[in-house]
Amino acid sequence: MSSDSLPDTRRTLDVGGTQYDFYSLAQAAEDLGDIQRLPMTLKVLLENQLRFADDESVSRDDLQALVDWQKEGRSDREIGYRPARVLMQDFTGVPGVVDLASMRAAVEKLGEQPSKINPLSPVDLVIDHSVMVDKYGDPSAFKDNVALEMERNRERYEFLRWGQQAFDNFRVVPPGTGICHQVNLEYLGKTVWTREEDGKTLAYPDTLVGTDSHTTMINGLGVLGWGVGGIEAEAAMLGQPVSMLIPEVIGFKLTGKLREGITATDLVLTVTEMLRKKGVVGKFVEFYGDGLKDLPLADRATIANMAPEYGATCGFFPVDDETLNYMRLSGRDDDQIALVEAYSKEQGLWREPGHEPIFSDTLGLDMGDVEASLAGPKRPQDRVALSQLATTFEKLMEDEGKSAKDSRDDKMGSEGGQTAVGVERSYRHADSQDVNYKGEDFSLDPGAVVIAAITSCTNTSNPSVMMAAGLLARKAKEKGLATKPWVKTSLAPGSKVVTEYLAAAGLQDDLNALGFNLVGYGCTTCIGNSGPLPEPIEDAVKTGDLTVASVLSGNRNFEGRVHPLVKTNWLASPPLVVAFALAGNVRCDLDNDPIGEGSDGEPVYLKDIWPTQAEVAEAVEKVNTEMFRKEYAAVFDGDEVWKAIKVPESEVYEWDDNSTYIQHPPFFEGMGKEPSKVEDVKDAHVLAMLGDSVTTDHISPAGAIKPDSPAGRYLQENGVKPVDFNSYGSRRGNHEVMMRGTFANVRIQNEMLDGVVGGETRHVPSGEQMAIYDAAMKYQEEGTPLVVVAGKEYGTGSSRDWAAKGTLLLGVRAVLAESYERIHRSNLIGMGVVPLQFPEGEDRKSLGMTGDETVSIEGLDSLEPGGKVKVTIKGDKGEKTLDALCRIDTANELEYYRHGGILHYVLRKMIGAA
């Protein structure tokens, strides 16, 4: 097909005398068909396709598929999407920068100029995931926690500091500044992006992918963005398209207004519950309706933030006057604001009253129906009305007791005496414990709130709920109330602007009085960086096997996430976090029971200290543009400690062999300027044989590093004590740690071993059982290639780059499964591992596989997208040949695979060898 078939849509837009080139959606509609009622999100995707249309990576059929989506509200077409920029946080960003650094080292080895390797799309990395709440309730907490953070993470920060000065198109926001999503909302996001091209300024929608699922927060500003895995993000920053299906779009109609005393947090927990029940996994959600005119942008961002919790790819709010108001407040340039308004109106991306796009499906909410809410005890979609929390907790305790009793009855049989003992023991976990802490004696009871944290980008980005928390603290202090001594309190805003406006309103002092001192600018408790509980509290919880609680203004409360000893975790608005710190127990019915006793001896109820909407609005008036301009004036500079980090001003990173955080990965070892012939796989052994729905969480290293695991042994051999292990997340820049943690999940089940759960396998030649990593290294010494065999939906769940990277480094050449989750399939190809699919009607069970077989694969150098591959499986029962389906589905993917992976392909392209 010739380029004549592509519509000519490039036009010029005049904004206040400045000329911008743009790709006109109205012009495209004349050629492709009416798009007036196309969802806003799909208009953004259509513009993206128009801009990159070349009849190869983007064809006329791709454009037409987006327009024709309106006929049925769905499409099965896959498109290549190129976002304007990439956002990273430090845990997921470090391995991306490690890959860039190793690409430069490889280019130097090939005799080329290392500086040719740079991100092609702008990349911002915000260091926000490392600060922990070690110190709290003290004026020095922030300073002490930052010092501990720098001490623990110095190696990682030295590396990022080098990247900050070494790469073009790459900026680092230093630690102690804010959370990436809040910094994105308040400063980085532009709504309409521009770049210089052939002497002209091209304007287009601000779009991004981020290496954190809550990247969706920026959708509140009319910016289309969502979270992806590391390999996809690296592809995007190196100019490669992100492969995606044209999504279904669910319309969520908002009407009415929130009632007095109801917060944005209550609203988002209600929306999350509704959308989870609806079922929106893998879909876009787009908010519309006349209720938007009264919904502040900060409230929109709160709702957009929790898209991962309601299961959607994104939760998008269109551009309107409120968008412009927020951009003015947050200090965006007047010319930028004028461009956003003119461009959005010209392109049909501006929200008009009464506008109702065509959607795949819809649902709606009258915001006047929202009630005060929390969510828990372990899922963000499980909303509980505040009035029902105490009852919900009591039922939870009752169910736990019954479950424990039934379990014991099953084990003990039905003899009366034994059953009686079972009943007695089943409730023993509910015993209160006497504690002495800081000179106070008290009883720690079931339901005790041991953590109360104002944390997370979700709510700390919203001045109305933050001011409400401060006002409630002020009123509580005036009544003579105090935080209960067993509560670990913390305030971790998503940006320094929050500190500015709380101070301006005089409310930080009131929060300090209740122990909500600043502990850091970062994710903290919301990602499990809650730090230790005081020792007497921890001892009491363990001794009594107490079911205690955390209350946090975060977005996730999965079991074991906040703190390993805290069994129930409740998401709530910042003012409710303060309220529960005062009450001290989630069994307190705050609708009817007093929250405490005032200094006058009288009971104080929540309604006595809950701020009115008028009081909150008056406090929010203190937020002004100068606060944003002041805090973001030198956002990339960092404090004196950051500036003092010494880094060599070298184009190529000077790897430290002794580092246990950053190591030079072997991805490019032996790489030439031209790709080698792809060798067939001969007599490979099976490393693991896995069942259905094996997730990337099963495959990829995550969480704590066990001392007796391969990764734990490696760290100890390199002088790291278990107390200093940190987590797999913090060591993602060291392939030696990560490959040892691949397939090491404690819940993974390898069918090669009967009844064994965990990352073990059988080394077939010797018959010996060992850790999967140890077996892989043994096979490597023997020169034996490896395959993984699996069932249906292999690689479901989040896109985790180390699930593919670790697979490659263990020596796995191919995966043979019944079916794949799309993103992990793509990531395997991106790392040079071929995904093969059993023919219809065949699988490991029908073939009687035990894992002792050898597997040979022929024809890998003559692959075609979606073609067949000859697979020969030899075992004790004989030999079987299959025509397996090669799940390299597109020409682009095949190109990546032939080069040994996407990074190899891009590297060769950058030096002109591909």
N, C-alpha and C positions, 0 to 999 in steps of 0.2 A: 504494500500500500504506500503511495507517495505522500509526501507532506502536504500536497494540495488538498488532501482529504481532511486536514485539520483546520478548524475554524480560525480565522484571523481575528483575534480579540484584543490585541494590545492597543490601548488608547491612552490619552493624556487627561489628567485631572488637575485643575487649577485650584489651589487652596491659598487664599490671601496673597496671590501673586507668585507663589512658588509652584513650579510645574512638577508633577509626579506622573511617571508612567505606571500603568496598571493593566491587569488582564480583566476585561469587562465581562461580568456575568450576564448583563443585559444583552450584550453582543452575542455571547455564546447561546443564549436562549433563542435568538433569531434563527440560528443554524440548527440547534439540537432539540428545541422544544421548550415550552413554557416551564419556568422553574420558580414562579412566584410563591408557590406553596411548598416548595422543597424545604425540609427542616434547615435551620440556620447552620447546624453542624455539617450537613452534607453540602451546603453551599460553600463552606470553607474548604471541604475536600475537593469540590469541583474546581474551585479557583486554583488549588494546588496542582491538580491534574492539568489544567490549562497551561499553567506556567511552565510545566516540565514536559509538555506533550512533544514527542519527537518521533512517534510511530514505532518506537522500539520499546523503551521502558514504559511509555504511556502512549496508548493508541486512541484513535477515534472511538473504538468500541468501549474503552474504559470511560471516556467522557459520556457516551450515550447511555452506558449502564447506570451512571449516577442520575441522569435525567429520568430514565425509564424506571428507576426505583419507585417513583411515585405511583406507578400502576398497581403494585401489590404491597408496597411498604417493606420490601425486602429484596435482596439480590444475593446470588451465590458467586458473584464475580470478585476476584482478588485483584487488588490494585497496589501499586508501589507509591507510598506516601513519603514525602520529604519534608519534615518539619523545619521551621526556620532556625531552631536552636535546640540545645540540650542542657538540661539541669541535672546536677549530680549532688549527692551528699557524700560525706567522707567515707563511710563504710563501703558503699558501692562504687564510689568514684576512684578510690585508690587503685583497684586492679585495672581500671580503664587507663589511668595515667601510666601504670607499670607497662601496659601493652604498648602505649605510645613510645615510652622510653626504650623498650626492647626493639621496637621497629626502627628507631634511630640508630641503635647499636648495630642492627642487621644491615642497614643502609650503609653505614660507615665500613662495615666488613666487606660489602660489595663494591667498595671504592667510589661510592657516590656521596653527595653532600647531605649530611644528616638533617640540615635545616629544611630539607624538602618535606620532612614529615611534620605536619601540623594539622590540627583540626580544621576542616574546611567549613564547618558550621560553628557559630559562636557557642562556646561552652562555659558555663558558670558552675563552679564547685563550691558548695557552702559547707564548712565544717561545723556540724551540729549534732552528730550522733555519739560523741565520745564523752561529754561531760556527765559525771555521776553525782548523785546527791549523797556525798559522804558527810558533809557538814550542813547543818540546818538550824533554823531558829536562833540565829546569831548574826550580828552585824558583819562579822568577818566571813560568813559562809561563802559568799560569791568569790571573794579573793582566794580563800583556801581551796575551794573546789576547782577553780581555774588553775591554780598552781599544781594540784594533783593531776589534773587532766594533761597539762604540759609535760609533767614528769613521766606519766604512763605512756604517752603517745609521741614522744619526741622524735623517734625514728620516722614515724609516719609523717609527722609535720615537716621534718627536714626535707623529706622527699617531695611533699606537696609544695613546699616553699621553692624548691628547685624548679618544679614544673611551672610555677607561677611566673618565673622569670625566663624559662627556657622556651615556652611554646607561644606562638601567636594564636589569637582567637581563643585564648584560655585564661580565665580569671578565677582567682580563689578568694572567697570571703573567709577571713581568718576565724579561729575559734573565739568564743565570747562575744559574738555579734548577733546571732539570731538563727532561727530555723529556716531552712532553705525555702519552704513554701511561703512563709510570711515575708521573707526578704524578696521573694519573687513577686508577691502581691503588692508590697509597698514600694518596690523600687525597680526590679528588673523588668517586669512585664510592661509592654508598650501598647498592647491591643492591636495596633497596626505597626508592622515592622518595615524598615526601609534598608536598601543597600544601593551602593553606587554600581552602575553597570554601563559600560561604554559611554561614559560621560553624562549619563542620565540617572535620576533617582527613581528606583523602582519601589512602589509601595505594595504591600501584600499583608494578609492577616498574620498576626503574631501567633505562631503555633510552636509547640515543643513536645518532646518526650523527656521524661525524667527517670532517673534510676531509683525512684522511690514511689510507692503506690499513691501517696497523697499529693503527687504532682497535680492532681485534678483540682486542687484548691483554686488554681489560677482561672479555672472555668468561670468563677464568679465575676471576673473582670472581662468576660467575653473573649478569653484566650483559650483556644482548643488545645488541651494537653492532657497526657495521661502517663502512667508509669509503665516502664518496660524493663527487661533484663539488661544486663551489662553488655552482652554481645550486640543486641539490637541498638543500644545507645551508642556503642562504638561505631557501628555501621552508619548510624545517622550522623555522627559528628565527622565521619570521614566521607560524607557525601553520598552514601549508598541509600537506596530506598528502603523504608520499613514496609515489609509485605503485610497486607491486612485485607480481610474480607470487608466489602461494603457492609456496614453494620445495620441491624434493625435500630430504629430510633423510637424510644418510648416518650410520649409527651406527658408531662406532669403539670396539670393546670392548678395554679395557686390563686385563690380568691380570698377576700376578707382581710382581717388584720388580727394580730395577736392581742389577747386580752391583757388587762392590767395584771402585772406580776408574772407573766409568762415570758420566757427568754428564748433567744435564738437556739440555745442548746435543746430546750424542750421541743422546739420545732424540728430540728435536725434528727433527733431520736425518733420522732413520730414519722418523718419522711423515710428514715432508714427502715423502720419496721414495715411500713406500707410497701416499699419497693422490694424488700426481701420476700414478702408474701407474694408479690406480683411475679417475681422471677425475671431479673434483668441481667443475669450474668452474660458477659460478652457483648452487651448492647450499650448504645449511647442513651442517656436520659437527657431530655431537653425541657427546661422549665419555661412555661408560658402562662398567659392569663393576666388579667388586669390587677391581680393582687401584687404583681411585681412593682407597680408604681409606688407602693408604700413599703417595699422591702429594702432596707438599707444594704449597701454593697457588702458590708462586713457580714451581714446575715447570709447573703448569697454565698459568700466565700466559705462560711461555716458549713452550709449544705453541700456545696461543691466538694469540699475537702473530704467528706465521708463517702464519696462514690465507691471506694473499695469495700466499705462496710455494707452498703446496699447492693454491692455486687456488680455495678455497672463499670464499663470502661471509663466513662466520664459523666459528669452531671453539669450541663452547660446552661449558662444564663446569657441571653443576647445583650447586645450593646444598647443603651438608652441614656437618658439624661442622668440617671443615678451613676452610671459608669463614669461619665464626664465629671460629675461632682466629686467622686472619690479620687479621680486623677488630679483634680485641682487641689483637694485637701492634702494628698500625699506628695505634692510638690512637683508633679510632672510639668514639663515645659508647655507654655501656651500654644506654641506651634504644633506640638505633638497632639494636644487635645483637639485643636482645630482640624488636624489631619484625621484623627479618629472619627470625629463627627461627620466630616465631608465624605470620607471613604466609605464608612458604614452605610450612610444614606444612599450614596451612589450605587453601591453593590447589593442593596436589598438586605443588608445585615443589621439594620436598625430596627428595634422593636417598635411596632406601631400598635396603638390600642386596638383591641378586638381581633388582632391577627391570629389565625389558627392554621398552622401548617398541616400538611398531611403527615400522619405518624403511623408507625407499625401498629401501635396500640396506645391507649391513653388511660390515665387515672387522674384524680383530682383531690384537693384538700381545701376546705374552708379553714383558714388559719385561726378563726375564732373558736374552733373546736379543740385546739391544742391545750393540753393540761400539763401541769408541772410533772416532770418525768425524770427517771434515771434509766439506765440499761445495765442488765447484768443477770446472773452473777458472772457469766463467762463468755457472753457473746454480745457484740454491740447492737445486734438487731432485736435482742430480747428486751423490749421496752417494758418498764414497770412504772405505773403511776406513783408519784410520791406518797399518796395516801395509802398505797398498797404495799409499800416496801417492807414494813415491819412484818406484815402477814406473810409476804413472799419469803422472807428469811426464815420465819418460824416453820413454814411448810418445808422449806429446803432442809432444815435441821431434822424435822420429823422424817422426811424421806431418806435422809442419810442414815438415821437411826434404824429405820426399817430395813434398809438395804444391808446394813452391817449385821443386823439380827438374822435376816434371811440367809446371808452368806454363812454365818456361823452355824445356823440350824442345819444347813446342807452338809457342813463338814462334820458336825457332831452327832447327826442322827436325830431321832425324835424322842429320846429318853427325857422325861420330865426334868430331872435335875440338870442335865446338860443344857436344855433349852433355857432354864431359868438363869444359868450362868451367862448364856448368850445374850439374854435381854439385858442383864446388868452391865455387861461389857459394851454392848452396842451404844449405850448412852454415855459411857465414861468419857468419850471425847468431848462431851459438852460441859464437863466440870470447869468451874471458874478456878482461877489461880491467884493466890496472893503474891503481890509484887512490891518490892521496895525499889524505888528509882528516884534519883536526885533528892533523896531525903524524904520522899513521900511514900506512904503506904496506901495501896489501893488494890482492888480486886479487878483482874482482867477477865472479862466475861465473853461468852460466845457472842459474835456480832460486833465485838470491839473494833472501832475504826483505828487501825494502827498506822495507816498512811492516809493523809489528806493532801492531795497535790494539785495545785493550780499549774497545769502543764499543757503542752501540746499546741501545735499550730492551729488546731481546729477552733479553739476558743480564745486563746491568748491574742489572736489577731483581731478580736472583736471588742472595741472599746465599751460597748454597752454592758456586756457581761463582766468585763474586768472592773469597770467603775461600780457595777452593782456589788461585786465582791468587796470592794473597798468600802462602800457605803454601809454594807451589812456589818463589816468589821467595826466601823466607827460606832454604829448604833449599839452593837454588842458591848463594846468597850465602855460606852456611856452608861450602860445598864449594869456594868460590873461583872460581865461574863468573862470567862477565860477558857482557853483550849485545855482539853483534858490532858493529863501528863503522859499518857501512853500513846498520844498521836504524834506521828512524825509528819511535820508540816513543811511544805515547800512552795515557793513561787518561782516558776521558770518561764518567763515570757518568751515569745518567739521573736521579739526584736527590742532594741533599746528604746524605741519610741514609747513602748508601754511604760517603761520606767519614767520617762519624761512626763507623760500625762498623769500618771498616778501621783507623782510628786507635785505637779502643778495644781491638782485638785486637793492636795494635802492628805491623800488617802494612803500613801505608802507607810506613813507612821502608824496609822491605825492597823494596817495589815501586819506590820512588824510587831505590834503589841500583842498580837495573837499568834506569833511565831511564823507568820508567812513572810519571812525575809527572803530577799533575792538569793537564789542558790546558783543561778547560771542562766545563760541564754542558750537553750538547746532542748532537745526532745525529752531528756531525763526519764521521769517515771513512766511516761507513755510508751517507751520502747524497752522498759525493763531496767533502766539505769536509775533505779530508786535507791540504790545503795543499801547498806546493812541496816537492820532495825537495831535499836539499843539492845545490848546483850541480855539484860534482865527480861525484856519483852520477848526476845527470841526464845530464851530458855522457857518462859512461861507457855508460849505457844506450843513448843515442842513437847514439854512435859505433859500438858493437858490435852495434847492433840486438838487444840482449840480451832474452831472454824471462825477466823477473824476476817476483817474486811479492809479493803482500800476504797476510797472515794476519790476519783480523779476527773479532771476536765479534759480527758484524752479522747482518743477515738477507738482504742482497742483494749480489750480486757480479757483476752484469751487466758485459759487456765495456765498458771505458772509464769505468765508474761511479766506481770508487775513485780512480783516477788515470790520466790518458791514456797514460802511459808503461808502466803495469803491465799486462802482458797476461794474467797468471793470478792469480786472486784466490780465496782459500780461506776459507770460513767455518769457524770452530772455537770451541771453548770458551775462556773466558779463561785457564785454566791452560795450554792448548795454545798460545795466542798467546804467552805468556811463554816457553814451551819453544822455540818456533821462533825467537824473538828471540835466544835463547841459541845454538841450533844454527846460525842464519844462513842456512839453505838448505833448501828443501822436498825436495831430493834426499837428505837425511839420513833414513835409515830409523830412526825413533826407537824402534822395537821391538827392533832388533838393534845399531844403530850407537851409539857413545858420543855424547852431546850436546855433550861438550867435555872438557877436561882440568882436573882439580881443582888446587888450590894445592899438593897433595902430589905432583903429577906423574902421578897415576893417572887412568885414564879414568872419566868419570861418565856413567851411563846414566839415561834418563828414569825408570826404575823406582826409581832411588836417591833421586830428589827428588820423586816423585809423592806427594801427601799421601793418607793413608788416610781412609776414611769417618769413622772415629772422631775423627781430628784435625779434619776439616772440621766435624763435628757440634759438637765442643767450641768451635770458633771461632764458629760460628753462634749459639751460646748467648749470645755477647756482644751480639747484636742485641736491643734492648729498646724498649719503648713510648715511653720518654722521648725517644729519638732522633727518632722520628717527630713527637712533639708539639712538640719544640723547633724542628725545621726547618720545620714547617708552621704554626707559630704566627702568622707574619706573611708568608705565602707570596705575598700580592699586593702587598706593600710595595716590594720591590726594594732595591737598594743605594743609596748616596748619589748616585751618578751618575744613576741612573734617577729618583730623587726630585728631582734638581736640574733635570731637563728642564722648561723653562718652556713651559706651554701655556695658551692663553686659555681661560677658563672660559665658553665660549660654547656655546649650544645648536646653532648652525650652524657648521660648520667654515669657517675662513678660508683658502680655497685660495690656494696660492702659485704663481703662473704660472711662476715660475722653477724650480720643483722638477722633477727628472727621475725621481722615484720615485712621487710622489702627484699625480695630476691629476684635475680634475673631469670625469667622463665625461659624454658628451652624451646619455645614454639618455632623459632626461626633457625635453629641449629641446622647447618648443612644446606641452607637455602641458597639456590642459584638465581640468576636474573630471569631464567626461563623455567617454567614448571616442568618437573620430570614426568615421565610416563607413569600413570597410576598403576601400581602393581596389583595383580590379583592376590586374593587371600588364600593361602594354602595350608590346610591342616591346622586351623585355629582351634584352640580349646575354648570352652565356655567358662567365662569368669563368674557369671552368676546367671541363674535361671529364675525369673521373677514372674509374679502373677499379674492380675488385672489392676488397673488404676494405680500403678506405682507412680508416685508424685515426684516432682523435683525436690520437695522437702526430704523425701527418702534418699535421693541421690546426692544432693548437694550438702556440703558441710554447713552446720548451723548450730548456734547455741554454745554451751559450755564444752570445753575440751577435757576429756577424762584422762587422768594421769596414766592409766594402764592401756590407753589406746595408742595406735601407731603415731598419731600426732603428738600425744602427750609424751611418749617416749622420745620422740625427736626433739621436742623442746627441752626436756630434762637433759638429754645428751649434749645440748647446746647451752647448758648452764642456766636454764630458766626454771625457777621453782614453781610448783603447781599454783601457789598463791598468786603468781605473776603471769599465769597463762593468758589472762584476758579471754576473749572469745574468738571463735572462728571468724566472726564478722570483722573484728579489728585486725585479723591477720590475713585478710583476703589478698594482700599484696605479696604473700609468700606462698608460692606454688608447692613448696615442700610440705607445708602444713595442710594446704587445701587438698592436694591429691591424696594425702593420707586419710583425710576425712571424707573422701568421696565414697559413697555406698557404705558408710560406717554408721548410719542411723540405727539407733537401738531398736527400732520397730520394723526394720526391713526384714523380709522373709525370703531367704534363698532356698528354692525348692530342691537344690542339690543336697541339702542337709535336712534330715527329718526332725521336725519339732524344734529346730534352733532358730531363735529370733535375734537379729542383730547382724552387723556387718561381717559375717564369716562366710567362707566358701571351702570347697575341697580342692586341693591341688591334685589334679587327676593322676598325673604320673606316679606320685608317691602315695596317693590316697589319704594324705594328711589334711586335717582340718586346721585352718588358720584364718587370720584377718584377710579380707579381700585385698587390701594394699600389699600385704606380705606375699600373698600368692601371685599378684600381678608382677611384683619385682622378681620373684623366682622364675616366672615364665619369661620375663624380659631377659634374664641371665641366660636362659635356655634358647633364646631366639625364637620363641613361640608367639605368634600373633593371637589376639583374643577377640571374642565376640560376646555380646550380651544377648540373651534370649528372653523374651517377655510376652505378656498377654495383651489384652486390649487397653487402649487409652494410656499408652506409655508416656510418661512425662507430663501428667496433668498438673495443674496448679500454676503457681507464679513462674515467670520466666527467670530462671536462675542461671547465670552464665557459668558458674562453676560446676553445675550439673553436666554441662557439655565439656568444659575445659578439663575437669578432673577425669572424665571418661576417656578423653584422648590421652592424657598423660599416663594413665594406667596401662596404655598399650592396646586399647580397644579399637579395632579397625571398623567394626560394623555392629549395628544393633538389628536384630531380627525379631519383630514384634507383630501382633495381630492388627494393631492400629496405633496411631500417635496423636498426642495433643499437638496442635499446629506449631506453637512457638518453640517447644523443645525440639521438634523435628527440624525446624529451621536453624536452631542453635547448633544441633549436631553437625549439620552441613557446614555451618559457619566455622566449625572447628575441624573440618576435614574428616568427620566420621560419617559413613554412609548409612542412612536409615532404610532398611529393607522390610517388606511386609509379606507375611505368609500368604500364599494363594488362598482364595476363598475356599473354606471348608477344611483347611489344614491348620494345625497349630502344634505346639510342643506336646500336647496331650495326645492328639490323634496319631502323632508320630512316635509316641511312647518314649520321648526323650527323658533321660536321667541327668544330663549334663556331662556325662562321661564321653560323649561323642566328639568327633572332630568335624569342623565345618570349613568347607572350601567355597570360595566365591569367584566366579569367572566373568570376564567381560567388563571389568571396572574402567578400563581405558576407552571403551567404545560406548559409554552410556548415552542414552537419550532421555530427556525429561519424561518421567512417567513410564519408562520402558521396563522390560523384564530382565532379570539377572539369573544366571544359573547358579543354584546353591546345592552343593552336595554334602549330605550329612551321613557320616559313617559311624557305626557303633557295633556293639555286640550282636544286635539284631539284624545286621546287614547294612546295606547302603541305600539311601533314598535321594533322588534328585528332584529339586523343586524349581519351578519358574517363579521366583519371588518378584514382587513388584518393587521397583526402585522408587522410593518416595522423594527423590530429587524432582520436584514438580515443575520448575521453571528453568528457562535458559540462564537467567541470572544465577540461580542456585547451582546449576551445573558448572558455570564458570568459576564460582567460588570453590567448589569441590575439586575441580581439576588443578587449581592453584594450591591446594592444600589447606584452604580455609579463606574466610573473608579478609583477614588481616594480611595474608600473603598476597591476595589479589590486589588489595588497595595499595600495599607497599610497592608492588611492581608497577602499578598504574602511576603512582606518584613519581617514580624515577624514570617513567617513560618506557618501561619494559613490558607493559601489558596493554 
